Amino acid sequence: MLYIVATPIGNLKDITLRAIEVLKSVDLVACEDTRHTRILLEHYGIKTPTTSFFQHNRFTKGEYLLKLLKEGKNIALVSDAGTPGILDPGYNLINLAVKNNIEVTALPGPAAFIDALVLSGKPAHEFFFAGFLPNRKISRQNRLKKLAGLGCTIIFYESCHRIRDTLEDLKEIFGEREIVVARELTKKFEELLRGPAAAILDNLSKSKPLGEFVVIV
């Protein structure tokens, strides 16, 4: 069995009892960064062996993990934070398991964009998750212009290195439309900024933006 296990996005207490039970019982935990996951496992006294499964080894390690699954081993797949398969190489292993008729089950849990959406107060009956926007300005602006025509709530991730550039683009394309920018979700310094892009830009200019951001339009 391949278990897809959602893990906390910040607060280590945001893990389910079932997730702890599965992480203790499987033969192996496949994770993006073994050092990062080890913090969580040690916090809950979980001694299960770990192995790395990340972007650059996803094909070779995927075949190795598939071999173990075919031999009858139980493996838990985790990401550094949140639900595996969303914007991480976990998708490749899940897809490989499905194609090879390996039993797969998911343990629901945290996802940063869902947490931000419900906190935003924006309509959640219909929304579009756009992942990360392109790095290049022209490509990013073109993407935002297409998203602007969807007519529903739009959610995407942005890094601390590009959040100001992206807000400049949002100011140009969305004008005075209110947006919500969330960071450090579930952590001590959780913060949600609301208002037009220009106002949020002004707020961020007062300090160096850190962490990963969720932007909701």
Secondary structure, DSSP 8 states (H G I E B T S, - for coil): -EEEE-B-SS-TT---HHHHHHHHHSSEEEES-HHHHHHHHHHTT----EEE--TTTHHHHHHHHHHHHHTT--EEEE-SSB-TTSSSTHHHHHHHHHHTT--EEEE----HHHHHHHHHTS--SSEEEEEE--SSHHHHHHHHHHHHTS-SEEEEEE-TTTHHHHHHHHHHHHTT--EEEEESTTSTT-EEEEE-HHHHHHHHTTS---S-EEEE-
